[in-house]
Amino acid sequence: MRLRTKGISRRSILDSVHAYEIIESYTDDKYLPSYLIYTEYAGEYYHILFATDVESENVRIVTTYRPSEQEWLPDLKTRRRLS
């Protein structure tokens, strides 16, 4: 994972599992159904995109990032509408 380049530790993602909240789902995604998760850890807020391969019982992290207030409303769970 290239999380280090984003300053997000693998541990923070794993330790925040209690706070995971699905904010968007892409069940018809190109390769696998995926879900955008909002989570918080030690006062930091993250979005994590998981791809789910139910048949093989496999979940993959596609990307993770800190949500931008330019793209997200203050709750960091709702996308801003483009004009």
C-alpha positions in Angstrom: 0.0 0.0 0.0 1.1 3.5 -0.7 -0.5 4.9 2.4 2.8 6.3 3.7 3.0 8.8 0.9 -0.4 10.1 2.0 0.6 10.1 5.7 -2.1 7.5 6.6 -0.9 4.5 8.5 -2.2 1.0 7.9 -2.7 0.8 11.7 -5.0 3.8 11.8 -7.2 2.2 9.1 -7.4 -1.1 11.0 -7.9 0.4 14.4 -10.8 2.6 13.2 -12.9 -0.3 12.1 -15.4 0.5 14.9 -16.2 3.8 13.3 -16.6 2.6 9.7 -19.7 4.1 8.0 -20.7 3.4 4.4 -21.3 6.7 2.7 -21.5 5.6 -0.9 -21.9 2.3 -2.6 -20.9 1.3 -6.1 -22.5 -2.1 -6.5 -22.1 -2.1 -10.3 -18.5 -1.0 -10.3 -16.4 -2.2 -13.2 -14.5 -5.0 -11.6 -16.0 -5.6 -8.1 -18.7 -4.0 -6.0 -17.1 -1.3 -3.9 -18.0 1.0 -1.0 -16.7 4.3 0.1 -16.3 4.3 3.9 -16.0 7.3 6.2 -14.0 6.7 9.4 -12.2 8.5 12.2 -9.1 7.7 14.1 -7.3 9.8 16.7 -9.0 13.0 15.6 -8.2 12.4 11.9 -10.9 11.7 9.3 -10.5 9.4 6.3 -12.3 8.0 3.3 -11.5 4.4 2.4 -12.6 2.8 -0.8 -13.0 -1.0 -0.4 -13.6 -3.4 -3.3 -15.4 -6.6 -2.2 -15.0 -10.0 -3.8 -17.7 -11.9 -1.9 -17.2 -15.1 -3.9 -13.6 -15.4 -2.9 -14.2 -13.9 0.5 -11.7 -11.1 -0.2 -11.8 -7.4 0.6 -9.3 -4.9 -0.9 -8.5 -1.4 -0.1 -8.5 0.5 -3.4 -7.5 3.9 -2.0 -7.7 6.0 1.1 -7.5 9.8 1.6 -8.4 12.7 3.8 -11.6 14.2 2.4 -11.4 17.8 1.2 -13.9 20.4 2.3 -13.8 21.7 -1.3 -15.4 18.4 -2.4 -17.3 17.4 0.7 -19.8 19.2 2.9 -18.7 19.9 6.5 -19.9 16.5 7.7 -17.3 15.0 5.3 -19.9 12.4 4.3 -21.9 14.3 1.7 -20.5 15.4 -1.7 -20.9 19.0 -2.7 -23.0 19.3 -5.8 -21.2 20.7 -8.8 -22.9 23.7 -10.3 
